[in-house]
């Protein structure tokens, strides 16, 4: 196995370990923002929220 391939695999594994809780946190933050955020009609980028 190449050292470059091994380094890429370690990098991807570390990125996933950081990324998955970050994605969960971002989703929770987005839900809280859409529910309690300043815009009354939901975010325009993600469609209109539930009414």
Contact map, one row per residue, 1 for C-alpha under 8 A:
111011000000000000000000000000000000000000000000000
111111000000000000000000000000000000000000000000000
111111100000000000000000000000000000000000000000000
011111110000000000000000000000000000000000000000000
111111111000000000000000000000000000000000000000000
111111111100000000000000000000000000000000000000000
001111111110000000000000000000000000000000000000000
000111111111000000000000000000000000000000000000000
000011111111100000000000000000000000000000000000000
000001111111110000000000000000000000000000000000000
000000111111111000000000000000000000000000000000000
000000011111111100000000000000000000000000000000000
000000001111111110000000000000000000000000000000000
000000000111111111000000000000000000000000000000000
000000000011111111100000000000000000000000000000000
000000000001111111110000000000000000000000000000000
000000000000111111111000000000000000000000000000000
000000000000011111111100000000000000000000000000000
000000000000001111111110000000000000000000000000000
000000000000000111111111000000000000000000000000000
000000000000000011111111100000000000000000000000000
000000000000000001111111110000000000000000000000000
000000000000000000111111111000000000000000000000000
000000000000000000011111111100000000000000000000000
000000000000000000001111111110000000000000000000000
000000000000000000000111111111000000000000000000000
000000000000000000000011111111100000000000000000000
000000000000000000000001111111110000000000000000000
000000000000000000000000111111111000000000000000000
000000000000000000000000011111111100000000000000000
000000000000000000000000001111111110000000000000000
000000000000000000000000000111111111100000000000000
000000000000000000000000000011111111100000000000000
000000000000000000000000000001111111101001100000100
000000000000000000000000000000111111100001000000000
000000000000000000000000000000011111110000000000000
000000000000000000000000000000011111111101000000000
000000000000000000000000000000000001111100000000000
000000000000000000000000000000000100111111100000000
000000000000000000000000000000000000111111000000000
000000000000000000000000000000000000001111100001100
000000000000000000000000000000000110101111110111110
000000000000000000000000000000000100001011111111100
000000000000000000000000000000000000000001111111000
000000000000000000000000000000000000000000111110000
000000000000000000000000000000000000000001111111000
000000000000000000000000000000000000000001111111100
000000000000000000000000000000000000000011110111110
000000000000000000000000000000000100000011100011111
000000000000000000000000000000000000000001000001111
000000000000000000000000000000000000000000000000111
